[in-house]
């Protein structure tokens, strides 16, 4: 198939929640968080797409996608707050609804659970 035959307009856009973190305790802890996030996010809302980490373990990111970035983040928050190394993580919420995309970025430490 040639590139111009692909119909990218049919691809459904999804909101995203990306958690960007610094130095972490171990790969096992990152994988533990992945497992917890996969359990707490209802399938009808979205899915956790795991992580990526730097080869020197200096930083990494968690990726989550779904229908509503705000609702996804609210599901994720109790898990994220359990880990000290995530306190200074940066949260990137990307909303794709409507005609325009918009982004909100903030530090995880600035959020309190209600």
C-alpha positions in Angstrom: 0.0 0.0 0.0 1.3 3.5 -0.9 1.4 6.2 1.8 -1.1 8.3 -0.1 -3.6 5.5 0.0 -3.7 5.5 3.8 -6.7 7.3 5.3 -5.4 9.0 8.4 -8.7 10.8 8.9 -10.2 7.6 10.1 -7.8 7.3 13.0 -9.7 8.1 16.3 -8.0 10.7 18.3 -7.6 10.0 22.0 -6.8 12.2 25.0 -3.5 11.4 26.7 -2.0 11.6 30.2 1.8 11.6 30.2 3.7 11.5 33.5 7.3 12.6 33.2 9.5 11.7 36.1 13.1 12.0 37.2 15.4 9.6 38.9 13.6 6.5 40.1 14.2 3.7 42.6 14.3 0.7 40.3 12.8 -0.8 37.2 10.7 -3.1 39.4 9.0 -0.1 41.0 8.2 1.4 37.6 6.8 -2.0 36.5 4.8 -2.1 39.8 3.2 1.3 39.0 2.4 0.1 35.4 0.6 -2.9 36.8 -1.4 -0.8 39.3 -2.4 1.7 36.7 -3.5 -1.1 34.3 -5.8 -2.3 37.1 -7.3 1.0 38.2 -8.2 2.4 34.8 -11.6 1.0 33.5 -11.4 -0.3 29.9 -14.3 1.8 28.9 -12.3 4.9 29.9 -9.0 4.1 28.4 -5.8 2.1 28.8 -2.4 2.5 30.3 0.3 2.0 27.6 3.2 1.4 30.0 6.4 3.4 30.3 9.7 4.4 28.7 12.9 5.0 30.6 16.3 6.4 29.8 19.2 3.9 29.5 20.9 5.5 32.4 17.7 5.4 34.6 17.8 9.1 35.0 14.2 9.8 33.9 11.2 8.2 32.2 7.5 8.6 31.3 4.2 6.8 31.8 1.7 6.9 28.9 -2.0 6.6 29.3 -4.7 7.1 26.6 -8.4 7.3 26.5 -11.7 9.2 26.1 -11.1 11.9 28.8 -7.7 13.0 30.1 -9.2 14.5 33.3 -11.1 11.3 34.2 -8.0 9.2 33.4 -5.8 11.4 35.6 -8.3 11.2 38.5 -8.2 7.4 38.3 -4.4 7.4 38.2 -3.8 10.0 41.0 -4.1 7.7 44.1 -1.5 5.3 42.6 0.9 8.1 41.6 0.7 9.7 45.1 2.0 6.5 46.7 5.5 7.0 45.3 7.9 9.6 46.6 10.0 9.8 43.5 6.9 10.9 41.5 6.2 14.0 43.7 8.1 16.3 41.4 6.9 14.5 38.2 5.3 16.7 35.5 1.8 15.8 34.3 0.9 16.5 30.7 -2.8 16.3 29.9 -3.8 16.5 26.3 -7.4 17.0 25.3 -8.5 16.2 21.8 -12.2 16.8 22.0 -13.9 19.3 19.7 -12.1 21.1 16.9 -9.1 22.1 18.9 -6.5 20.3 21.0 -5.4 21.8 24.3 -2.8 20.9 26.8 -2.4 21.4 30.5 0.9 20.8 32.2 1.5 20.9 36.0 3.6 19.3 38.8 2.1 16.3 40.5 3.0 17.8 43.9 0.6 20.7 43.2 -2.4 18.4 43.1 -4.3 17.3 46.2 -6.7 14.4 46.2 -10.3 15.3 47.0 
